[in-house]
Amino acid sequence: MFELIDRIVGLDIGGRGVTGLYAPARAMTSEPICAAAARTLSALQPGDRVFILTGSLSRAGVSTAIAENDGPIGAAVLARALTYGFNAIPVVLVDESIVDKTAAMIERAGPNVLTQDQADIAVATPRYTSVTVVEAGVIDDSAARAQAADLVERHKPKAVISIERAGMSADGTYRNMLGQDYSEGRARLDYVIDEAKARNIPTVGIGDGGNEIGFGAIRDAVAEHIPHGDVLCANSATDIVYPVGVSNWGCYAVAAALAILTNKPDIAHSATLERRLIEASPGIGLIDGTTGRLDATVDGLPVAVHEGIVNLLAQAVRKGLG
């Protein structure tokens, strides 16, 4: 069933070339990628932290306040699964310019966005409260290194998941899918991955284009299969790399696999919630990264396409738990 989940979300409907990235990424794991990623989360206890890195400032050269909905929606769905299923505390790390937008999307999914102290109180209180914390990364390189060390030491996350988060390329810049430099205003969250790996904390990189954090682990495949791949490929290498058709789908797949592994069907995503989140995007101020418009679409695809993927995943969960 896990192989089926990988196939569902691996549909390269945008024709970006990610199909060619799956085999080398799969060779890094002993089981289908969704299961390998979910297994890093399957033993969470109440109060455990999981870092979720996201945020694509896809028009940074115009304004660093412009970010896309691919990434924050997936992060919201994954955060929901972790807090609903385990009473864990997801800590979502983004650029300062989009903290409010990311928090708004997460709250549309169900969790309350609180401070660290409030989240700790909520988890320790007998009456359940779903919580997530959103924090801003920093841009300055030396400050970002120090912040990464502090974050990992302070929270001691059980895993670090990056979704649709551009990673530094070989020349230290951040590159979009055209190979263009779009580094303006971008927090250097790559160092969080470095700090986690140094402490043997599992790391997962989810993306749909090869320029995302983690894809340095399959650099040769990115260069071969992705246009401008030799220029845009991220340097950082995560333990698990999950190439998918749309980055949000990778989070949905992990939530589905986690639902099967832990026998918790309620943490899987639903088409109803998917529509709610996509339709909320324009009001929140998150664009479709492909069209550049404040539309209820993701990567140029209408809601119905994303609902279809989610419905297929839901069927896989039912079969997996059957």
DOKE-90011 format. One line per 3 residues: number of its first residue (from 1); their letters; for each residue x, y, z of N, C-alpha, C. Coordinates in steps of 0.02 Angstrom, whole numbers, plus 50000, padded with zeros to 5 digits. Atoms other than C-alpha are relative to their C-alpha. Layout:
! residues N
NUM> a> X,Y,Z,X,Y,Z,X,Y,Z  ...
***
This chain:
! residues 322
1> mfe> 50041,49940,50000,50000,50000,50000,50043,50063,50000  49956,49941,49998,50144,50118,50036,50029,50015,49931  49976,49988,50069,50211,50093,49860,49947,50036,49959
4> lid> 50055,49967,50035,50040,50142,49794,49997,50074,50019  50001,49930,49978,50044,50301,49898,50055,50040,49966  49946,49966,50035,50213,50346,49825,49983,50013,49927
7> riv> 50018,49992,50071,50146,50318,49650,49947,50054,49990  50053,49950,50005,49993,50425,49681,50029,50071,50001  49975,49932,49993,50089,50578,49738,50059,50015,49955
10> gld> 49945,49990,50046,50230,50551,49615,49979,50019,49930  50026,49981,50066,50118,50595,49468,50028,50068,49979  49967,49938,50022,50219,50726,49373,49955,50037,49952
13> igg> 50049,49969,50043,50069,50818,49308,50024,50067,49973  49973,49937,50024,50169,50978,49290,50057,49992,49951  49948,50013,50049,50299,50894,49180,50067,50029,50018
16> rgv> 49937,49970,49978,50446,50956,49283,50059,49953,49998  49946,50048,50001,50546,50796,49274,50012,49963,50064  49988,50031,49935,50525,50737,49453,49994,49924,49998
19> tgl> 50005,50073,50006,50481,50562,49394,50070,49968,50000  49932,50027,50004,50666,50536,49358,50038,50005,50066  49967,49994,49936,50709,50582,49537,49980,49946,50049
22> yap> 50026,50047,49950,50608,50446,49621,50047,49941,50012  49959,50060,49992,50721,50296,49588,50062,50013,50044  49943,49988,49956,50879,50373,49664,49980,50017,50072
25> ara> 50024,49984,49932,50778,50440,49811,49977,49936,50035  50024,50064,49971,50697,50270,49838,50058,49955,50019  49941,50041,49985,50869,50188,49836,50031,50019,50067
28> mts> 49973,49978,49935,50909,50286,49994,49963,49969,50059  50041,50027,49946,50773,50198,50094,49988,49926,49991  50012,50072,50003,50733,50018,50136,49927,49983,49988
31> epi> 50072,50009,50011,50547,50042,50106,49974,50060,49961  50026,49942,50036,50433,50158,50007,50011,50065,50040  49977,49938,49967,50478,50338,50044,49949,50027,50049
34> caa> 50051,49974,49954,50312,50387,50123,50004,49963,50067  49996,50039,49938,50331,50245,50249,50063,50017,50039  49938,49983,49966,50512,50287,50286,49994,50067,50036
37> aar> 50009,49935,49969,50466,50468,50320,49952,49996,50059  50050,50006,49947,50313,50422,50423,50029,49964,50061  49972,50039,49945,50414,50299,50527,50041,50044,50047
40> tls> 49962,49955,49956,50521,50443,50592,49955,50036,50049  50049,49964,49959,50361,50513,50669,49954,49954,50039  50051,50047,49975,50268,50356,50722,50002,49987,50075
43> alq> 49994,50013,49928,50331,50348,50902,49999,50064,50041  50003,49936,49964,50300,50529,50951,49960,49995,50065  50035,49997,49936,50247,50564,51130,49974,50071,50010
46> pgd> 50025,49932,49987,50146,50712,51198,50055,50048,50018  49951,49949,49987,50250,50869,51197,50063,49996,49958  49942,50006,50045,50381,50803,51076,49996,50053,49946
49> rvf> 49997,49951,50054,50437,50933,50950,50017,49967,49934  49979,50016,50068,50446,50909,50763,50006,50066,49963  49991,49939,50039,50518,51047,50655,49972,49988,49930
52> ilt> 50024,49999,50069,50429,51085,50491,50024,50065,49968  49973,49942,50035,50524,51202,50375,49961,50010,49935  50037,49988,50062,50424,51284,50236,50003,50074,49982
55> gsl> 50003,49931,50022,50391,51445,50141,50041,50011,49937  49967,49985,50063,50430,51485,49960,49984,50072,49980  50009,49930,50020,50454,51671,49927,50011,50004,49925
58> sra> 49990,50013,50071,50427,51638,49744,50004,50063,49957  49992,49937,50036,50423,51822,49692,50042,50048,50043  49961,49962,49952,50557,51882,49813,50029,50063,49970
61> gvs> 49972,49941,50033,50629,52003,49685,49950,50056,49995  50053,49949,50001,50462,52094,49684,49984,50021,50071  50015,49987,49930,50417,52079,49868,50010,49935,50039
64> tai> 49989,50059,49959,50471,51961,50006,49937,49980,50039  50064,50018,49969,50292,51963,50069,49959,49954,49955  50036,50043,50047,50237,51865,49914,50027,49929,50007
67> aen> 49980,50070,49992,50240,51679,49949,49944,49957,49973  50049,50045,50031,50153,51529,49875,49966,49953,50050  50039,50044,49956,50024,51412,49948,50025,49927,49998
70> dgp> 49970,50066,49999,50122,51256,49899,50055,50001,50053  49955,50000,49943,50215,51219,50060,49961,50014,50064  50039,49987,49939,50110,51307,50194,49939,49955,50007
73> iga> 50057,50045,49994,49958,51201,50152,50022,49931,50023  49974,50065,49980,50058,51041,50164,50024,50000,50072  49976,49994,49931,50140,51100,50324,49942,50000,50049
76> avl> 50060,49998,49958,49968,51136,50397,49970,49931,50009  50029,50068,49997,49905,50962,50354,50044,49954,50042  49955,50042,49961,50059,50879,50428,49999,50020,50074
79> ara> 50004,49977,49930,50053,50987,50585,49936,49974,50032  50063,50026,49975,49871,50938,50606,50006,49926,50018  49992,50071,49987,49916,50753,50594,50040,49988,50064
82> lty> 49955,50011,49943,50053,50769,50725,49968,50021,50066  50031,49978,49938,49953,50867,50852,49936,49960,50014  50061,50040,49990,49789,50772,50825,50017,49929,50021
85> gfn> 49985,50071,49990,49871,50601,50824,50043,49985,50060  49950,50015,49949,50007,50618,50955,50004,50053,50056  49994,49944,49954,49980,50781,51051,50071,50026,50002
88> aip> 49933,49972,50008,50151,50829,50987,49995,50075,49987  49998,49928,50013,50205,51009,50961,50040,50013,49936  49964,49981,50061,50247,51049,50780,50026,50071,50006
91> vvl> 49970,49934,50001,50365,51197,50766,50015,50016,49927  49994,49983,50071,50348,51276,50594,50046,50060,49993  49950,49947,50009,50497,51380,50539,49994,50029,49929
94> vde> 50010,49966,50064,50473,51508,50400,50037,50067,50000  49972,49933,50005,50533,51678,50340,49958,50049,50041  50035,49951,49959,50488,51825,50451,49943,50033,49962
97> siv> 50049,49964,50040,50391,51905,50308,49934,49962,49991  50061,50039,50011,50264,51763,50303,49977,49962,50061  50021,50034,49939,50243,51711,50484,49925,50003,50008
100> dkt> 50072,49992,49990,50067,51781,50494,49959,49960,49949  50036,50037,50052,50012,51703,50329,50003,49924,50014  49992,50071,49985,50081,51533,50378,49957,49980,50060
103> aam> 50040,50014,49941,49999,51541,50548,49925,49998,49983  50071,49998,50020,49832,51586,50468,49981,49935,49964  50015,50062,50036,49842,51434,50353,49997,49941,50048
106> ier> 50001,50055,49952,49884,51318,50497,49936,50000,50041  50062,49997,49961,49736,51380,50597,49939,49981,49959  50055,50024,50042,49623,51348,50448,49996,49924,50002
109> agp> 49999,50073,49998,49677,51166,50463,49978,49972,50067  50025,50024,49935,49627,51155,50647,50042,50016,50060  49959,49985,49941,49777,51181,50763,49999,50074,50019
112> nvl> 49991,49932,49975,49791,51336,50872,50073,50018,49996  49931,49977,50002,49949,51435,50838,50014,50040,50064  49986,49972,49934,50023,51477,51008,50075,50013,50008
115> tqd> 49929,49992,49984,50187,51530,51087,50027,49934,50028  49970,50060,49972,50310,51400,51149,49973,49985,50070  50023,50010,49932,50259,51425,51330,49927,49978,50002
118> qad> 50071,50019,50002,50074,51416,51289,49991,49929,49975  50004,50068,50026,50101,51257,51189,50018,49949,50054  49981,50046,49946,50189,51174,51336,49944,49994,50052
121> iav> 50056,50001,49952,50046,51222,51452,49942,49959,49971  50055,50035,50032,49918,51157,51328,50010,49924,50001  49985,50071,50002,50003,50988,51312,49995,49969,50069
124> atp> 50000,50026,49932,50016,50969,51501,49931,50003,50033  50067,49993,49973,49833,51012,51528,49957,49941,49981  50040,50060,50016,49712,50864,51540,49951,50010,49943
127> ryt> 50047,49987,50055,49587,50947,51423,50039,50016,49937  49959,49996,50060,49660,50926,51249,49991,50066,49962  50000,49943,50044,49706,51078,51145,50051,49987,49944
130> svt> 49955,50011,50057,49780,51059,50970,50044,50062,49990  49955,49943,50002,49935,51168,50957,50053,49993,49946  49942,49995,50044,50069,51222,50835,50035,50067,50015
133> vve> 49961,49939,49989,50208,51351,50854,50030,50020,49933  49969,49974,50061,50268,51462,50710,50055,50049,50021  49944,49955,49984,50439,51545,50721,50033,50023,49935
136> agv> 49966,49971,50058,50540,51654,50602,50074,49984,50001  49928,50008,50008,50712,51612,50537,50032,50068,49986  49964,49937,50012,50846,51744,50509,50040,49995,49935
139> idd> 49968,49996,50065,50933,51801,50351,50076,50000,50005  49928,49994,49994,51108,51845,50409,50032,49931,50011  49972,50067,49999,51222,51695,50385,50025,49979,50068
142> saa> 49973,50019,49935,51314,51695,50550,49946,49996,50053  50057,50002,49953,51155,51735,50647,49957,49938,49988  50040,50059,50016,51065,51594,50555,50033,49937,50026
145> raq> 49964,50058,49972,51199,51469,50605,49989,49996,50076  50010,49998,49927,51184,51523,50787,49928,49982,50018  50071,50014,49986,50994,51518,50780,49986,49926,49991
148> aad> 50012,50071,50013,50995,51343,50706,50024,49957,50059  49973,50038,49943,51105,51277,50846,49957,50009,50061  50043,49987,49942,50996,51361,50977,49933,49965,49994
151> lve> 50065,50032,50010,50833,51297,50902,50003,49925,50013  49995,50073,49993,50891,51117,50893,50017,49981,50072  49981,50015,49931,50971,51120,51065,49942,50011,50048
154> rhk> 50054,49981,49955,50821,51204,51146,49939,49953,49994  50061,50040,50011,50682,51101,51067,50013,49925,49996  49983,50071,50009,50772,50937,51035,49946,49964,49959
157> pka> 50052,50030,50042,50656,50892,50891,50013,49926,49986  49994,50072,50016,50622,50709,50855,50011,49989,49926  49988,50003,50073,50627,50744,50668,49996,50071,49972
160> vis> 50004,49936,50036,50649,50888,50546,49976,49986,49929  50031,50010,50066,50537,50893,50392,50001,50067,49963  50000,49940,50041,50566,51020,50254,49956,49988,49939
163> ier> 50046,50007,50057,50430,51048,50124,50001,50065,49959  50001,49943,50047,50445,51162,49972,50039,50059,50030  49957,49949,49972,50585,51256,50057,50065,50001,49960
166> agm> 49941,49996,50042,50720,51314,49937,50063,49994,50043  49936,50007,49965,50896,51265,49987,50055,50038,49962  49944,49965,50031,51059,51356,49954,50031,49956,49946
169> sad> 49967,50036,50055,51136,51306,49788,50075,50001,50011  49928,50006,49992,51320,51274,49759,50036,50066,50010  49967,49935,49993,51360,51459,49747,49974,50042,50059
172> gty> 50025,49966,49941,51268,51503,49908,49938,50041,49989  50063,49965,50015,51117,51580,49821,49942,49951,50001  50061,50040,50006,50938,51519,49815,49973,50009,49929
175> rnm> 50020,49998,50071,50875,51475,49641,49929,49974,49991  50067,50024,50016,50701,51459,49570,50003,49949,49944  50002,50053,50050,50643,51335,49438,50028,50020,49933
178> lgq> 49968,49976,50061,50714,51443,49300,50075,50009,50009  49929,49992,49985,50884,51442,49383,50019,50070,50020  49988,49930,49983,50865,51625,49431,50012,50008,50075
181> dys> 49986,49984,49930,50933,51696,49594,49939,50036,50030  50055,49965,49964,50788,51738,49711,50011,49995,50076  49978,50006,49931,50881,51749,49875,49973,50054,50047
184> egr> 50021,49943,49959,50805,51913,49936,49954,49978,50057  50044,50009,49943,50731,51905,50110,49994,49929,50026  50009,50071,49985,50758,51719,50129,50042,49980,50062
187> arl> 49966,50024,49940,50800,51649,50301,50041,49938,49982  49955,50057,50015,50944,51525,50298,49985,49943,50048  50021,50056,49958,50852,51380,50376,50037,49936,49983
190> dyv> 49961,50059,50018,50968,51258,50289,50042,49975,50059  49955,50019,49945,51077,51261,50444,49964,49959,50053  50038,50043,49954,50937,51181,50545,50010,49927,49982
193> ide> 49987,50068,50024,50961,51026,50438,50070,49978,50022  49932,50018,49981,51148,51029,50471,50004,49984,50074  49998,50011,49928,51123,51043,50659,49964,49936,50019
196> aka> 50037,50061,49985,50994,50904,50660,50041,49938,49982  49960,50058,50021,51105,50785,50562,50060,49989,50045  49943,50007,49954,51251,50821,50678,49980,49966,50065
199> rni> 50026,50031,49939,51140,50758,50820,49962,49936,49985  50034,50062,50021,51074,50607,50722,49924,50004,50006  50072,49991,50003,50899,50680,50715,49978,49989,49928
202> ptv> 50020,50015,50069,50806,50612,50561,49978,50063,49963  50019,49943,50042,50785,50737,50419,49967,49975,49936  50038,50018,50060,50664,50731,50273,49992,50063,49957
205> gig> 50009,49945,50046,50661,50843,50119,49948,49983,49948  50054,50011,50047,50501,50854,50016,50000,50057,49949  50001,49948,50051,50496,50946,49850,49977,49975,49933
208> dgg> 50025,50018,50067,50439,50950,49670,50044,50029,49944  49960,49970,50053,50584,51033,49580,50075,49992,50006  49929,50011,49992,50755,50988,49649,50038,50057,50032
211> nei> 49967,49943,49967,50795,51161,49718,49984,50003,50074  50021,50000,49930,50722,51115,49886,50053,49969,50047  49956,50029,49948,50816,51077,50047,49995,49924,49998
214> gfg> 49996,50072,49998,50873,50897,50048,50021,49967,49936  49991,50032,50065,50890,50866,49862,50073,49996,49978  49929,50010,50013,51079,50881,49867,50021,49927,50006
217> air> 49985,50071,49993,51073,50697,49913,49993,49963,49934  50008,50032,50066,51022,50657,49733,50018,50051,49946  49979,49946,50045,51115,50798,49646,50006,49978,49928
220> dav> 49989,50022,50069,51163,50697,49492,49934,49991,49963  50065,50011,50031,50982,50650,49459,49965,50067,49986  50029,49933,50011,50925,50831,49479,50031,50032,49939
223> aeh> 49966,49971,50058,51056,50887,49354,49979,49967,49935  50019,50037,50061,51001,50753,49231,49928,50011,49979  50071,50002,50016,50813,50765,49242,49963,50067,50005
226> iph> 50034,49936,49988,50769,50943,49295,50032,50055,49959  49971,49943,50037,50791,51093,49178,50037,50046,50048  49957,49958,49958,50931,51202,49249,50021,49966,50065
229> gdv> 49987,50036,49939,50957,51066,49378,50070,50007,50027  49931,49993,49977,51145,51087,49384,50011,50066,50036  49994,49934,49969,51120,51268,49435,49957,50006,50063
232> lca> 50048,49988,49946,50968,51261,49548,50002,49950,50057  50002,50053,49948,50999,51101,49647,50025,50026,50067  49980,49981,49933,51006,51129,49833,50061,49959,50022
235> nsa> 49940,50034,49974,51168,51085,49922,49983,49951,50056  50014,50039,49941,51089,51015,50079,49973,49931,49982  50020,50070,50011,51062,50827,50089,49965,49975,50063
238> tdi> 50037,50028,49943,50927,50755,50202,50006,49924,49998  49997,50073,49995,50919,50574,50261,49951,49967,49952  50053,50025,50044,50759,50548,50162,49982,50057,49953
241> vyp> 50020,49951,50051,50717,50639,49999,49936,49974,49968  50065,50021,50026,50538,50636,49936,49980,50045,49941  50021,49962,50059,50513,50698,49756,49928,49983,49982
244> vgv> 50071,50010,50014,50328,50722,49717,49977,50050,49947  50026,49957,50053,50218,50804,49586,49985,50070,50023  50012,49936,49967,50165,50946,49701,50022,49991,50072
247> snw> 49969,50011,49934,50257,50973,49864,49949,49986,50055  50051,50013,49949,50098,50981,49969,49982,49926,50002  50020,50070,50003,50058,50805,49910,50046,49956,50041
250> gcy> 49954,50039,49961,50213,50740,49995,49980,49997,50073  50025,49999,49931,50145,50794,50164,49937,49958,50008  50061,50040,49997,49978,50715,50125,50018,49926,50001
253> ava> 49979,50070,50003,50068,50552,50084,50030,49978,50066  49971,50017,49935,50166,50555,50246,49945,49992,50052  50056,50006,49953,50006,50586,50344,49961,49936,49988
256> aal> 50036,50061,50016,49922,50442,50252,50039,49939,50025  49958,50056,49977,50067,50324,50287,50001,49996,50076  50000,49998,49927,50069,50380,50468,49934,49974,50028
259> ail> 50065,50025,49980,49883,50344,50482,49998,49924,49999  49998,50073,50006,49914,50166,50423,50046,49970,50052  49950,50028,49953,50069,50135,50530,49975,50001,50071
262> tnk> 50021,49991,49931,49984,50195,50689,49927,49983,50011  50072,50016,49996,49805,50140,50651,49959,50059,50026  50035,49938,49981,49744,50319,50668,49972,50033,49937
265> pdi> 50026,49975,50064,49635,50351,50515,49982,50074,50001  50022,49931,49996,49578,50521,50578,50055,50051,49986  49946,49952,50013,49750,50598,50552,50015,50007,49925
268> ahs> 49992,49994,50073,49743,50568,50364,49963,50062,49975  50030,49940,50030,49699,50716,50253,49933,49982,49969  50065,50010,50033,49525,50738,50177,49991,50050,49944
271> atl> 50014,49956,50056,49460,50814,50017,49963,50063,50024  50036,49943,49973,49345,50926,50119,50048,50052,50028  49951,49954,49972,49492,51001,50213,50044,50029,49945
274> err> 49959,49975,50055,49594,51015,50054,49967,50058,49965  50036,49945,50033,49461,51122,49972,49999,50062,50046  50002,49944,49954,49447,51229,50128,50066,50039,50000
277> lie> 49934,49967,49996,49634,51264,50132,50017,50036,49935  49984,49968,50064,49654,51300,49947,49956,50062,49990  50044,49943,50010,49502,51413,49944,50015,50057,50050
280> asp> 49981,49947,49952,49570,51506,50096,50062,50038,49977  49935,49970,50020,49734,51546,50006,49995,50072,49978  50003,49930,50022,49680,51707,49917,49989,50049,50057
283> gig> 50014,49956,49944,49609,51782,50076,50058,50007,50048  49941,49998,49957,49765,51738,50174,50056,50040,49967  49948,49964,50037,49874,51812,50038,50056,49956,49975
286> lid> 49951,50047,50028,49964,51657,49974,49982,49986,49927  50013,50005,50072,49981,51648,49785,50009,49928,49975  49982,50059,50039,49982,51505,49662,50069,50015,49971
289> gtt> 49932,49985,50021,50169,51495,49630,50012,49995,49926  49992,50006,50072,50146,51447,49448,49970,50060,49963  50034,49946,50035,50022,51581,49397,50018,50069,50028
292> grl> 49986,49936,49968,50075,51717,49519,49937,50037,50022  50064,49969,49984,49892,51749,49557,49974,49978,50068  50035,50018,49938,49791,51751,49717,49936,49963,49981
295> dat> 50055,50043,50021,49681,51611,49652,49996,49939,50045  50010,50062,49962,49610,51455,49733,50026,49941,49958  49966,50053,50036,49734,51345,49639,50069,49991,50031
298> vdg> 49931,50013,49977,49903,51266,49680,50040,49974,49942  49957,50019,50056,50043,51252,49552,49961,49996,49934  50038,49996,50062,49920,51298,49415,49945,49948,49994
301> lpv> 50050,50053,50002,49804,51153,49458,49939,50018,50041  50061,49982,49963,49622,51177,49509,49988,49954,50060  50015,50037,49938,49550,51116,49673,49982,49928,49985
304> avh> 50024,50068,50015,49471,50964,49590,50058,49951,49991  49942,50044,50010,49642,50893,49542,50029,49980,50068  49972,50014,49934,49707,50908,49720,49952,49957,50041
307> egi> 50049,50043,49966,49545,50835,49789,50005,49928,49976  49994,50067,50028,49568,50688,49672,50059,49962,50030  49941,50032,49969,49742,50652,49740,49984,49981,50072
310> vnl> 50016,50013,49930,49679,50666,49919,49950,49942,50006  50047,50055,49998,49533,50549,49883,50034,49933,49986  49963,50061,50013,49651,50420,49809,50041,49979,50062
313> laq> 49962,50015,49939,49760,50432,49965,49953,49974,50055  50048,50023,49949,49606,50412,50075,49980,49928,49987  50017,50069,50017,49561,50253,49982,50058,49953,50018
316> avr> 49941,50040,49982,49739,50189,50007,50002,49989,50076  50001,50007,49927,49722,50222,50194,49947,49949,50020  50052,50048,49984,49558,50127,50200,50022,49928,49985
319> kgl> 49975,50066,50019,49637,49980,50109,50055,49978,50048  49945,50016,49956,49791,49988,50218,49979,49980,50070  50026,50015,49933,49688,49981,50377,49948,49944,49999
322> g> 50054,50048,50010,49563,49857,50304,50008,49934,50032
***
